[in-house]
Amino acid sequence: MRILITSGGTREYIDPVRFISNASSGKMGFALARAALKAGHHVTLITANSKFEIRNSKLKIVKVESAAEMFEAVKKYFPKCDCLLMAAAVADYTPVHSAKTKIKSGKKELAIKLKPTVDILKWAALHKKSKIENRKSKMKRQRRLVVGFALEDKNLRLNAERKLKEKNLDMIIANTPAAIGCGKTDAQIKTPHTTWLKFSKTSKTTIAKKIIALAEKIKEGEIRK
């Protein structure tokens, strides 16, 4: 498969030196990239502000900063992929206006007006049926797989399953804020036609391998889409 992976946390700039961001380290995205490469897939990794490195002839790394830049990169590479793994922590909001010069410090209160960013995962799910492949001279329409992540601090399964259904995803990986930056974490995985698969204090490397294996089974029809 040709797998597109997003990783890291976006930065939404208030001025040239200050930004709104989150605590995502990018570890899960890079673990997914390594697992996909080890399984023999071609990988494009769109990474926002991550410090990890991978070198592989089957890997293309695209570096971005903001949610808008990540959306543009996903739109560019999504048409050529077979599976999108949306592991990045994309900011839900961005400043309406970003100052062109550094905002001077002072004792007055500062109000920053925010606007919603594009829901990249929702956009991808809406466009996943448009891929056409030529297999032995026969044109065949192929549906891309779109996999999402849900970070929830309460009602984990309920909120994750709602996201799975509402955004028409092929798989959801649910975890809590405790997963941020950790090497080992708790995680739960579900597809529309399987029950929850639970991992406790498991390395992100192991979880990534399972996600890739499940994506392969869905693609091959062993698990219903």
ZAMARKOL-511463 format. One line per 3 residues: number of its first residue (from 1); their letters; for each residue z, y, x of C-alpha. Coordinates in steps of 0.1 Angstrom, whole numbers. Example, Ala and Ser with C-alpha at 12.3 -4.5 7.8 and 13.67 -1.06 7.14 Angstrom:
<nodes>
1> as> 78 -45 123 | 71 -11 137 .
</nodes>
This chain:
<nodes>
1> mri> 0 0 0 | -3 36 9 | 32 50 3 .
4> lit> 41 87 -1 | 78 95 6 | 97 127 2 .
7> sgg> 128 133 22 | 155 159 30 | 168 190 12 .
10> tre> 147 221 5 | 156 256 14 | 151 285 -10 .
13> yid> 152 317 9 | 172 348 -3 | 160 368 27 .
16> pvr> 144 358 61 | 177 343 74 | 197 332 43 .
19> fis> 189 305 19 | 201 283 -9 | 201 246 0 .
22> nas> 220 213 -4 | 237 187 18 | 209 161 18 .
25> sgk> 205 147 53 | 172 129 48 | 186 96 59 .
28> mgf> 174 77 28 | 138 90 31 | 135 80 67 .
31> ala> 151 46 60 | 124 41 33 | 97 52 58 .
34> raa> 109 27 84 | 112 -1 58 | 77 6 45 .
37> lka> 62 7 80 | 79 -26 89 | 65 -42 58 .
40> ghh> 30 -32 70 | 23 -2 47 | 7 31 56 .
43> vtl> 32 60 51 | 30 97 45 | 64 113 48 .
46> ita> 69 148 35 | 102 159 50 | 122 191 43 .
49> nsk> 145 202 71 | 154 167 85 | 162 161 121 .
52> fei> 152 124 123 | 121 111 143 | 98 82 138 .
55> rns> 67 74 158 | 41 50 143 | 3 49 141 .
58> klk> 6 42 104 | 28 72 98 | 19 108 89 .
61> ivk> 47 133 89 | 43 165 69 | 71 191 74 .
64> ves> 80 216 47 | 109 239 39 | 109 250 2 .
67> aae> 105 233 -31 | 71 251 -36 | 59 239 -2 .
70> mfe> 70 203 -11 | 52 205 -44 | 19 216 -27 .
73> avk> 22 188 -2 | 29 162 -29 | -1 175 -49 .
76> kyf> -23 172 -17 | -13 136 -8 | -5 121 -42 .
79> pkc> -41 113 -52 | -45 90 -22 | -12 71 -25 .
82> dcl> -4 39 -44 | 33 46 -46 | 55 78 -45 .
85> lma> 92 74 -35 | 108 108 -44 | 139 106 -22 .
88> aav> 141 143 -14 | 168 166 -28 | 145 193 -42 .
91> ady> 163 225 -53 | 163 230 -90 | 164 268 -87 .
94> tpv> 149 294 -63 | 154 331 -61 | 131 352 -83 .
97> hsa> 127 377 -55 | 132 370 -17 | 139 401 4 .
100> ktk> 114 407 31 | 141 420 55 | 177 409 60 .
103> iks> 200 420 33 | 227 442 49 | 263 431 45 .
106> gkk> 287 452 25 | 317 451 2 | 297 454 -31 .
109> ela> 290 423 -51 | 255 408 -48 | 238 392 -78 .
112> ikl> 209 368 -71 | 186 360 -100 | 172 324 -99 .
115> kpt> 143 307 -117 | 136 270 -121 | 114 252 -96 .
118> vdi> 86 229 -106 | 98 194 -115 | 78 175 -89 .
121> lkw> 89 140 -101 | 79 148 -137 | 45 162 -126 .
124> aal> 38 130 -105 | 47 107 -134 | 23 126 -157 .
127> hkk> -5 121 -132 | 1 86 -120 | -26 69 -141 .
130> ski> -56 88 -127 | -62 67 -95 | -95 48 -94 .
133> enr> -102 21 -68 | -133 3 -58 | -125 -34 -53 .
136> ksk> -154 -55 -43 | -179 -30 -58 | -160 -30 -91 .
139> mkr> -144 3 -102 | -109 -4 -114 | -84 22 -126 .
142> qrr> -50 18 -109 | -17 33 -119 | 4 47 -91 .
145> lvv> 40 38 -89 | 65 67 -92 | 100 60 -81 .
148> gfa> 129 85 -86 | 164 90 -74 | 194 102 -95 .
151> led> 224 117 -79 | 252 119 -105 | 289 126 -103 .
154> knl> 296 112 -138 | 280 89 -164 | 259 75 -135 .
157> rln> 240 47 -153 | 236 66 -185 | 221 97 -169 .
160> aer> 199 77 -145 | 185 55 -173 | 178 86 -193 .
163> klk> 158 100 -163 | 140 67 -159 | 128 68 -196 .
166> ekn> 122 105 -201 | 101 109 -169 | 83 76 -174 .
169> ldm> 93 63 -139 | 87 28 -125 | 120 26 -108 .
172> iia> 152 47 -105 | 178 46 -77 | 212 59 -88 .
175> ntp> 241 70 -66 | 269 95 -64 | 275 126 -41 .
178> aai> 294 103 -18 | 261 89 -6 | 251 122 11 .
181> gcg> 249 119 48 | 265 84 49 | 251 54 67 .
184> ktd> 266 30 41 | 267 38 4 | 270 24 -31 .
187> aqi> 237 24 -51 | 222 10 -82 | 186 2 -89 .
190> ktp> 167 -3 -122 | 132 -6 -135 | 122 -3 -171 .
193> htt> 121 -41 -176 | 150 -53 -153 | 188 -50 -155 .
196> wlk> 208 -29 -130 | 209 -42 -94 | 241 -30 -77 .
199> fsk> 249 -24 -40 | 284 -17 -27 | 290 -2 8 .
202> tsk> 255 -12 18 | 235 3 46 | 207 26 36 .
205> tti> 184 5 57 | 191 -26 35 | 188 -6 3 .
208> akk> 155 8 15 | 141 -26 23 | 150 -37 -13 .
211> iia> 133 -7 -28 | 101 -14 -9 | 103 -51 -19 .
214> lae> 107 -42 -55 | 78 -17 -53 | 56 -45 -39 .
217> kik> 66 -68 -68 | 58 -42 -94 | 24 -34 -77 .
220> ege> 15 -71 -76 | 25 -76 -113 | 56 -98 -105 .
223> irk> 77 -72 -123 | 63 -54 -154 | 54 -18 -150 .
</nodes>
